[in-house]
Amino acid sequence: VPLNQLHGSASPGEAEKELEFFFPVEHTLAVIKPTAVKEHKGKHSRTCIPSLWISFQNNCGPHSYKILMKETNFTHEMATQFYKAHEGKPFFDQLVNYMSEGPSVIMILTKENAVEEWRQLMGPTDPDVAKKSSPDSLRAQFAQDILRNAVHGSSNKDHALKSIEYVFGESLDGYSSICPPVFYAIYKKQ
Ligand SMILES: Nc1ncnc2c1ncn2[C@@H]1O[C@H](COP(=O)(O)OP(=O)(O)OP(=O)(O)O)[C@@H](O)[C@H]1O
């Protein structure tokens, strides 16, 4: 019986399914919060991407993410909705004011185990704790205090998909890694 030793996907649709099977990926929502955007925005940047992003890239080590990003100014209402789980906590009003005080950079990060790995990279909520337990983390390096802690990351896969849909205003259902997205940048660390 002749052996057929090679396989090639039959169509772009099939290719996408097969790629997902062999290289499963996860999405997470990452936010560079307003103070971090303001402080680290390149002086001559016309692209709205803060120069802090370069530092983030240098912190990624061997990780490589596929990234969709855009700049968004959260309204008071959006910030209230985004952090609804914290409503009633003593810092809630401050948090909503902070998140709506200027532009944030919002990103969909895609890779295997993206949720957990981005949270590891961010470090603990409180930068004082982060400086002790994970000095290389983004919060240890860039956060001002526990409120103005530079970055956000979804806490689980479900939360990630819901908040991506909320802040990007569209579902990822039709998202394809083959069709170029509207906002995108590819980062691959050597
Ligand atoms: N004790 C606090 N005082 C002031 N602000 C706080 C406090 N605890 C949390 N926050 C703010 O609320 C945000 C959400 O808190 P949460 O407990 O969900 O932390 P997190 O999951 O590390 O942060 P995020 O949801 O932003 O990724 C924090 O990132 C921080 O900006």
The ligand as an SDF file (V2000), in Angstrom:
LIG
                    3D

 31 33  0  0  0  0  0  0  0  0999 V2000
   -6.7090   48.6250   48.1280 N   0  0  0  0  0  0  0  0  0  0  0  0
   -6.7650   49.2900   46.9680 C   0  0  0  0  0  0  0  0  0  0  0  0
   -6.6700   50.6430   46.9630 N   0  0  0  0  0  0  0  0  0  0  0  0
   -6.7460   51.3420   45.7990 C   0  0  0  0  0  0  0  0  0  0  0  0
   -6.9320   50.7620   44.5860 N   0  0  0  0  0  0  0  0  0  0  0  0
   -7.0160   49.4160   44.5380 C   0  0  0  0  0  0  0  0  0  0  0  0
   -6.9530   48.6140   45.7230 C   0  0  0  0  0  0  0  0  0  0  0  0
   -7.0750   47.3030   45.3580 N   0  0  0  0  0  0  0  0  0  0  0  0
   -7.2140   47.3060   44.0150 C   0  0  0  0  0  0  0  0  0  0  0  0
   -7.1820   48.5580   43.5120 N   0  0  0  0  0  0  0  0  0  0  0  0
   -7.3330   48.9760   42.1060 C   0  0  0  0  0  0  0  0  0  0  0  0
   -8.3820   48.2080   41.5210 O   0  0  0  0  0  0  0  0  0  0  0  0
   -7.8830   47.4250   40.4220 C   0  0  0  0  0  0  0  0  0  0  0  0
   -8.6240   46.1120   40.3680 C   0  0  0  0  0  0  0  0  0  0  0  0
   -8.3020   45.3700   41.5380 O   0  0  0  0  0  0  0  0  0  0  0  0
   -8.1050   43.7800   41.5050 P   0  0  0  0  0  0  0  0  0  0  0  0
   -8.2220   43.3250   42.9070 O   0  0  0  0  0  0  0  0  0  0  0  0
   -9.0150   43.2080   40.4560 O   0  0  0  0  0  0  0  0  0  0  0  0
   -6.5810   43.6550   41.1030 O   0  0  0  0  0  0  0  0  0  0  0  0
   -5.8880   43.0580   39.7950 P   0  0  0  0  0  0  0  0  0  0  0  0
   -6.6630   41.9250   39.2540 O   0  0  0  0  0  0  0  0  0  0  0  0
   -4.4500   42.8580   40.1360 O   0  0  0  0  0  0  0  0  0  0  0  0
   -5.9710   44.3180   38.8290 O   0  0  0  0  0  0  0  0  0  0  0  0
   -6.6480   44.5000   37.3950 P   0  0  0  0  0  0  0  0  0  0  0  0
   -8.0790   44.0120   37.4940 O   0  0  0  0  0  0  0  0  0  0  0  0
   -6.5510   45.9890   37.1280 O   0  0  0  0  0  0  0  0  0  0  0  0
   -5.8410   43.6750   36.4580 O   0  0  0  0  0  0  0  0  0  0  0  0
   -6.3820   47.3160   40.7140 C   0  0  0  0  0  0  0  0  0  0  0  0
   -5.6160   47.0400   39.5660 O   0  0  0  0  0  0  0  0  0  0  0  0
   -6.0770   48.6830   41.2730 C   0  0  0  0  0  0  0  0  0  0  0  0
   -5.9770   49.6590   40.2390 O   0  0  0  0  0  0  0  0  0  0  0  0
  1  2  1  0
  2  3  1  0
  2  7  2  0
  3  4  2  0
  4  5  1  0
  5  6  2  0
  6  7  1  0
  6 10  1  0
  7  8  1  0
  8  9  2  0
  9 10  1  0
 10 11  1  0
 11 12  1  0
 11 30  1  0
 12 13  1  0
 13 14  1  0
 13 28  1  0
 14 15  1  0
 15 16  1  0
 16 17  2  0
 16 18  1  0
 16 19  1  0
 19 20  1  0
 20 21  2  0
 20 22  1  0
 20 23  1  0
 23 24  1  0
 24 25  2  0
 24 26  1  0
 24 27  1  0
 28 29  1  0
 28 30  1  0
 30 31  1  0
M  END
$$$$
